[in-house]
Amino acid sequence: MFKTSLSQCRPAVVMLLVLTVLTGLAYPSLVAGLAHILFPRQAEGSLIEKDGVIVGSEFIGQPFSGDGYFWSRPSATSPNPYNASSSGGSNLGPANEDLLKSAADRAQAFRKANGGAQAPVDMVTASASGLDPHITPAAALAQAPRVAAGRGLPEEAVRGLVLSKVEGRQLGILGEPRVNVLALNMALDLLAVKK
């Protein structure tokens, strides 16, 4: 009886070990290796460097404050904003009082900081991941007067910079036009230096 049980368990254990090696080690290593060969920048996190120092990732938002910078979309990650290790939305429903209050507070703060400009929806609500690095062109253009005044730049130059940084839909049909806030603020720093 024991021999029969052992002979039946042996194939199961062998398959477990074989599949663990194949699907847990070999396949992930192959895919990671190919990714590093075919798409090295993306495989390393699409990192953005400035003067040899990594300042962020193309795909993870960052908080910006002050009048001289474009502000990012709010983040729902906690306890720190834009924390990739705790990615996720607030999970608050559209009728939740906490969500309504935070959206109203953000809209009021946006209007106050931006000369009464209407707050676009992406400036008062967080994305599903809480890490979105993009804002809509409307959100960036609404901030242009504040940023121009904060930098002492002509408003038209700042608006032109925003429009030059608008990324179109992927493959011409997917998503909406958007502006990467980190890339925009880095270009803004260069514009201010050239002034």
C-alpha positions as CSV (number, residue, x, y, z in Angstrom):
1,M,0.0,0.0,0.0
2,F,2.8,2.4,1.0
3,K,4.7,1.5,-2.3
4,T,1.5,2.3,-4.3
5,S,1.1,5.7,-2.6
6,L,4.7,6.5,-3.1
7,S,4.6,5.6,-6.8
8,Q,1.5,7.8,-7.2
9,C,3.1,10.8,-5.4
10,R,6.4,10.7,-7.3
11,P,4.9,12.0,-10.6
12,A,3.1,14.8,-8.8
13,V,6.2,15.9,-7.0
14,V,8.3,15.7,-10.2
15,M,5.7,17.8,-12.1
16,L,5.6,20.3,-9.2
17,L,9.4,20.7,-9.4
18,V,9.5,20.8,-13.2
19,L,6.7,23.4,-13.5
20,T,8.2,25.5,-10.6
21,V,11.5,25.7,-12.5
22,L,9.8,26.4,-15.8
23,T,7.1,28.8,-14.8
24,G,8.8,30.3,-11.7
25,L,12.4,30.6,-12.9
26,A,13.0,29.9,-16.6
27,Y,10.1,31.8,-18.1
28,P,10.3,35.0,-16.0
29,S,14.1,35.1,-16.5
30,L,13.6,34.7,-20.3
31,V,11.0,37.4,-20.4
32,A,13.0,39.8,-18.2
33,G,16.1,39.1,-20.3
34,L,14.3,39.8,-23.6
35,A,12.8,42.9,-22.2
36,H,16.2,44.2,-21.2
37,I,17.6,43.5,-24.7
38,L,14.6,44.7,-26.7
39,F,13.3,47.6,-24.5
40,P,16.2,48.5,-22.1
41,R,14.8,52.0,-21.2
42,Q,11.3,50.7,-20.4
43,A,12.7,47.6,-18.5
44,E,14.6,49.9,-16.2
45,G,11.5,51.9,-15.3
46,S,11.6,54.6,-18.0
47,L,13.7,56.8,-15.7
48,I,14.3,60.4,-16.5
49,E,17.7,61.9,-15.7
50,K,18.8,65.5,-15.3
51,D,22.5,66.3,-15.2
52,G,23.2,62.6,-14.6
53,V,20.8,62.4,-11.6
54,I,17.6,60.4,-11.8
55,V,14.7,62.8,-11.1
56,G,11.8,60.5,-11.7
57,S,10.0,58.1,-14.0
58,E,8.0,58.8,-17.1
59,F,5.1,56.7,-15.6
60,I,4.9,57.7,-12.0
61,G,3.7,61.2,-10.9
62,Q,5.4,63.5,-8.5
63,P,4.1,66.2,-6.2
64,F,4.9,69.8,-7.3
65,S,4.1,72.9,-5.4
66,G,4.7,76.6,-5.6
67,D,3.7,79.1,-8.2
68,G,6.6,78.4,-10.6
69,Y,5.6,74.8,-11.4
70,F,2.7,73.0,-12.9
71,W,0.9,70.9,-10.3
72,S,0.3,67.2,-10.8
73,R,-3.0,65.4,-10.5
74,P,-3.8,64.5,-6.8
75,S,-2.6,61.2,-5.6
76,A,-4.7,58.7,-3.6
77,T,-1.8,56.7,-2.2
78,S,-1.1,57.0,1.4
79,P,0.6,57.8,3.7
80,N,2.8,59.5,1.0
81,P,1.6,60.8,-2.3
82,Y,2.7,59.0,-5.5
83,N,4.0,56.0,-3.5
84,A,4.4,53.2,-6.1
85,S,4.4,50.6,-3.4
86,S,0.9,51.5,-2.3
87,S,-0.7,52.1,-5.7
88,G,-4.4,52.3,-5.7
89,G,-7.4,54.6,-5.7
90,S,-9.3,55.8,-2.7
91,N,-12.2,53.3,-3.3
92,L,-14.6,56.1,-2.3
93,G,-17.9,56.0,-4.3
94,P,-19.2,59.0,-6.2
95,A,-21.7,59.8,-3.4
96,N,-19.2,59.4,-0.5
97,E,-19.1,62.5,1.7
98,D,-15.3,62.3,2.1
99,L,-14.8,62.2,-1.6
100,L,-17.2,65.1,-2.3
101,K,-15.5,67.2,0.4
102,S,-12.0,66.5,-0.8
103,A,-13.0,67.3,-4.4
104,A,-14.6,70.6,-3.3
105,D,-11.6,71.5,-1.2
106,R,-9.2,70.8,-4.1
107,A,-11.4,72.7,-6.5
108,Q,-11.5,75.7,-4.2
109,A,-7.7,75.6,-3.7
110,F,-7.1,75.3,-7.4
111,R,-9.4,78.3,-8.2
112,K,-7.7,80.4,-5.4
113,A,-4.2,79.6,-6.7
114,N,-5.1,80.1,-10.4
115,G,-6.9,83.4,-10.4
116,G,-10.4,81.9,-10.2
117,A,-9.9,79.5,-13.2
118,Q,-12.3,76.6,-13.3
119,A,-10.7,73.5,-11.9
120,P,-10.6,70.7,-14.5
121,V,-11.8,67.3,-13.1
122,D,-8.4,65.8,-13.2
123,M,-7.1,68.4,-10.8
124,V,-9.7,67.6,-8.1
125,T,-9.9,63.8,-8.4
126,A,-7.1,61.1,-8.1
127,S,-6.6,58.5,-10.8
128,A,-7.4,54.8,-10.2
129,S,-3.7,54.1,-9.5
130,G,-2.9,57.2,-7.6
131,L,0.3,57.5,-9.6
132,D,-0.8,59.2,-12.8
133,P,2.0,61.4,-14.2
134,H,-0.2,63.2,-16.7
135,I,-2.8,65.9,-16.6
136,T,-5.1,67.1,-19.4
137,P,-4.0,69.9,-21.7
138,A,-6.9,72.0,-20.2
139,A,-5.5,71.5,-16.7
140,A,-2.0,72.6,-17.8
141,L,-3.4,75.6,-19.7
142,A,-5.5,76.7,-16.7
143,Q,-2.3,76.8,-14.6
144,A,-0.2,78.7,-17.3
145,P,-1.0,82.2,-16.0
146,R,0.1,81.3,-12.4
147,V,3.2,79.6,-13.6
148,A,4.1,82.4,-16.0
149,A,3.7,85.0,-13.2
150,G,5.6,82.8,-10.7
151,R,8.5,82.5,-13.2
152,G,8.4,86.0,-14.6
153,L,7.8,84.6,-18.1
154,P,5.4,85.8,-20.8
155,E,2.2,83.8,-20.5
156,E,2.2,83.1,-24.2
157,A,5.6,81.4,-23.9
158,V,4.3,79.2,-21.1
159,R,1.2,78.4,-23.1
160,G,3.3,77.5,-26.1
161,L,5.5,75.3,-24.0
162,V,2.4,73.4,-22.7
163,L,1.1,72.9,-26.3
164,S,4.4,71.6,-27.4
165,K,4.4,69.0,-24.7
166,V,0.9,67.6,-25.4
167,E,1.1,63.9,-26.1
168,G,-1.5,62.6,-28.5
169,R,-3.6,59.5,-28.3
170,Q,-1.7,56.2,-28.5
171,L,-2.0,54.7,-32.0
172,G,-4.2,57.7,-32.8
173,I,-7.2,56.2,-31.1
174,L,-6.4,55.1,-27.5
175,G,-6.7,57.4,-24.5
176,E,-6.9,61.1,-24.5
177,P,-4.4,63.9,-25.2
178,R,-2.3,64.5,-22.1
179,V,0.7,66.3,-20.7
180,N,3.5,64.6,-18.6
181,V,3.9,67.0,-15.7
182,L,7.5,66.1,-14.9
183,A,8.6,66.5,-18.5
184,L,6.7,69.8,-18.7
185,N,8.3,71.2,-15.5
186,M,11.7,70.1,-16.7
187,A,11.1,72.0,-20.0
188,L,9.9,74.9,-18.0
189,D,13.2,75.0,-16.1
190,L,15.1,75.1,-19.4
191,L,12.8,77.8,-20.7
192,A,13.5,79.9,-17.6
193,V,17.2,79.5,-18.0
194,K,17.1,80.6,-21.6
195,K,15.1,83.7,-20.7
